[in-house]
Amino acid sequence: QVQLVESGGGLVETGGSLRLSCAASGSIFSIIVMGWYRQAPGKQRALVATITRASKTNYADSVKGRFTISRDNAKNTLYLQMENLNANDTAVYYCYATSTSSSGRLNGYWGQGTQVTVSS
């Protein structure tokens, strides 16, 4: 089992910055990839960025050049640094982790979400 707790959301003006954090606990040694997803009102949850255990990153086109995903393995924490925010970034942001069991089965875990609101 993996537990994920996000923090760092809030209200920011257009062009501003925020950093989200996701603290992982439990069977963290089994995590193979972590990421951030977001869900805007009336829309489906969508990928924002992912990072593998080898620190290979992947970003949605809409956030490339503005968002940076990183992880601090010593603190078991995932980050999302968001720059130059705009109204389209308003959403609930969710931390996600995929872990593997001893049998090779993949399991997915979600955090509770943190609200990011960008005002114009």
C-alpha positions as CSV (number, residue, x, y, z in Angstrom):
1,Q,0.0,0.0,0.0
2,V,1.1,3.5,-0.8
3,Q,-0.4,6.7,0.8
4,L,-0.1,10.0,-1.0
5,V,-0.8,13.4,0.5
6,E,-0.7,16.6,-1.6
7,S,-0.2,20.1,-0.4
8,G,0.6,23.5,-1.8
9,G,-2.5,24.4,-3.8
10,G,-4.2,27.8,-3.6
11,L,-5.2,30.9,-5.3
12,V,-2.7,32.7,-7.6
13,E,-3.0,35.5,-10.1
14,T,-2.3,35.0,-13.8
15,G,1.4,34.8,-14.5
16,G,2.1,33.6,-10.9
17,S,3.8,30.5,-9.6
18,L,3.0,27.7,-7.2
19,R,4.7,24.6,-6.0
20,L,2.8,21.5,-5.2
21,S,4.1,18.7,-3.0
22,C,3.1,15.1,-2.6
23,A,4.4,13.2,0.4
24,A,4.5,9.4,-0.1
25,S,4.5,6.8,2.6
26,G,4.0,3.1,3.0
27,S,5.5,0.7,0.5
28,I,7.5,3.5,-1.3
29,F,10.3,1.1,-2.3
30,S,7.8,-0.4,-4.8
31,I,7.0,2.8,-6.6
32,I,8.1,2.8,-10.2
33,V,6.6,6.0,-11.5
34,M,4.9,9.0,-10.0
35,G,3.0,11.8,-11.6
36,W,0.6,14.7,-11.4
37,Y,-2.9,14.7,-13.0
38,R,-5.5,17.5,-13.0
39,Q,-9.2,17.7,-13.4
40,A,-10.9,20.9,-14.3
41,P,-14.6,21.5,-13.7
42,G,-16.7,19.5,-16.3
43,K,-13.6,17.8,-17.7
44,Q,-11.9,14.5,-17.4
45,R,-8.8,13.9,-15.3
46,A,-5.8,14.5,-17.5
47,L,-2.1,13.9,-17.3
48,V,0.1,16.8,-16.4
49,A,3.6,15.2,-15.8
50,T,5.2,12.0,-14.8
51,I,8.6,11.0,-13.5
52,T,10.1,7.5,-13.3
53,R,12.4,6.0,-10.7
54,A,15.2,6.8,-13.1
55,S,14.0,10.4,-13.1
56,K,12.9,10.3,-16.7
57,T,10.2,12.9,-17.2
58,N,7.2,13.4,-19.4
59,Y,4.9,16.4,-19.8
60,A,1.6,17.3,-21.3
61,D,2.1,19.7,-24.2
62,S,0.0,22.3,-22.5
63,V,2.5,22.6,-19.6
64,K,5.8,22.1,-21.3
65,G,8.3,24.9,-20.5
66,R,6.1,26.1,-17.6
67,F,5.9,23.1,-15.2
68,T,8.7,21.1,-13.7
69,I,8.2,17.7,-12.0
70,S,10.9,16.5,-9.6
71,R,11.3,14.1,-6.7
72,D,13.3,14.1,-3.5
73,N,13.9,10.4,-2.7
74,A,15.4,11.3,0.7
75,K,12.2,13.0,1.7
76,N,9.9,10.6,-0.3
77,T,8.3,13.7,-1.8
78,L,7.2,14.6,-5.3
79,Y,7.0,18.2,-6.5
80,L,5.4,20.1,-9.3
81,Q,6.8,23.6,-9.8
82,M,4.3,25.6,-11.8
83,E,5.3,28.9,-13.5
84,N,3.5,31.4,-15.7
85,L,0.1,30.1,-14.6
86,N,-3.1,30.9,-16.5
87,A,-6.8,30.4,-16.1
88,N,-6.6,27.1,-18.1
89,D,-4.4,25.7,-15.3
90,T,-7.3,26.0,-12.8
91,A,-8.1,22.5,-11.6
92,V,-7.8,20.0,-8.8
93,Y,-4.4,18.5,-9.0
94,Y,-3.9,14.9,-8.0
95,C,-0.7,13.0,-7.1
96,Y,-0.4,9.5,-8.6
97,A,1.9,6.6,-8.0
98,T,2.3,3.2,-9.7
99,S,3.9,0.5,-7.7
100,T,4.7,-3.1,-8.4
101,S,4.2,-6.1,-6.1
102,S,6.5,-9.1,-5.6
103,S,4.3,-10.9,-8.2
104,G,4.8,-8.2,-10.7
105,R,1.3,-6.8,-10.4
106,L,0.9,-3.1,-11.0
107,N,-1.1,-1.0,-8.5
108,G,-2.2,2.6,-8.8
109,Y,-2.7,5.0,-6.0
110,W,-4.2,8.5,-5.8
111,G,-3.9,11.4,-3.4
112,Q,-6.9,13.3,-2.2
113,G,-6.2,16.3,-4.6
114,T,-5.4,19.9,-4.0
115,Q,-7.2,22.9,-5.6
116,V,-5.3,25.3,-7.8
117,T,-7.2,28.4,-8.9
118,V,-5.7,31.0,-11.2
119,S,-7.5,34.4,-11.3
120,S,-7.3,36.8,-14.1
